[in-house]
């Protein structure tokens, strides 16, 4: 009975000691002078002695009360209970692990900083590209305007010269006619007695002093839309008067969302900007009824602006040439060229391709004006200019 108890106690102590060793680092220190033996037991030969406080490397602790260690150039077995953790080595290893963790964190932070810097660089390059493109566009537009202004000035000077020549010719003809009249009045006498140039018809020398009254005139106001036809369209339709077919890019899932208020219907022309204003191109024309929302989808890449007609009671001239877009709102009409640039160019990012979309809220105030305080933005184009797009 005693031997069984002793065996169980020895087994528990061995398991406890083994678990303790397993939890320690592999570099340990001797707490007393150690006898290095050839095997795991006191019956094995002593092959050396390890002084107290010496650091040893534990190869394995799976031999009951004994562990096999490396000391100097040889290996042997020592009592496990006489080994303890070397605090300096453990602290050094913990410091090394902490340093490695900080190194990994610093590397991740550096990679994130580089990624953000690259994104900022790409964004800055894109902004610079757009700014340069807009500056070049404005320069081309200014050059075209200057050339047009010079041509207009030259034409005006030519017209002015032609008008002056006509005025002088008419004056000469009037003077000649007056001289002929004076000659007829004086007979064949070559000397004229103080001829008077009349500014109004004399009706002859024997004309009566009374003047015949003209018949009373009647002024009436003509309705220029009297021969026009009133049309109704569903939201999203293109008015037939424009005879227009839109352009689509079905690979792009983008859109322009139009939210129209209760006080107006609208016709929106989406215009793609070219190198100059002459190169601008309408790609879509959409009618949207009041209190409705309409999406313009699959818009080709490019930069755009909107030309908008507001109002009620859309009417069309059936006699207008085909394709001239002779249609107008006849009640509370107002026309606007939008100032906002809508950039539908796709942008490549680290996460994929960014496809931009936009939203516009359109409505008039109850008095028929736009919802802004700047009078210069009210009705900034006319019906003819809207129809010319």
Secondary structure, 3 states (H helix, E strand, C coil): CHHHHHHHHHHHHHHHHHHHHHHCCCEEEECCCEEEECCCCCCCCEEEEECCCCEEEEEEEEECCEEEEEECCEEEEEEHHHEEECHHHHHHHHHHHHHHHHHHHHHHHHHHHHHHHHHHHHHHHHHHHHHHHHHHHHHHHHHHHHHHHHHHHHHHHHHHHHHHHHHHHHHHHHHHHHHHHHHHHCCCCCCCCCCCCCCCCCCCCCCCCCCCCCCCCCCCCCCCCCCCEECCCCCCCCCHHHCCCCCCCCCCCCEEEEEECCCCEEEEEEEECCCCHHHCEEEEEEEECCCCEEEEECCCCCEEEEEEEEEEEEEECCCCCCCCCCEEEEEEEEEEECCCCEECCCEEECCEEECCCEEEEECECCCCCECCCCHHHCCCCCHHHHHHC
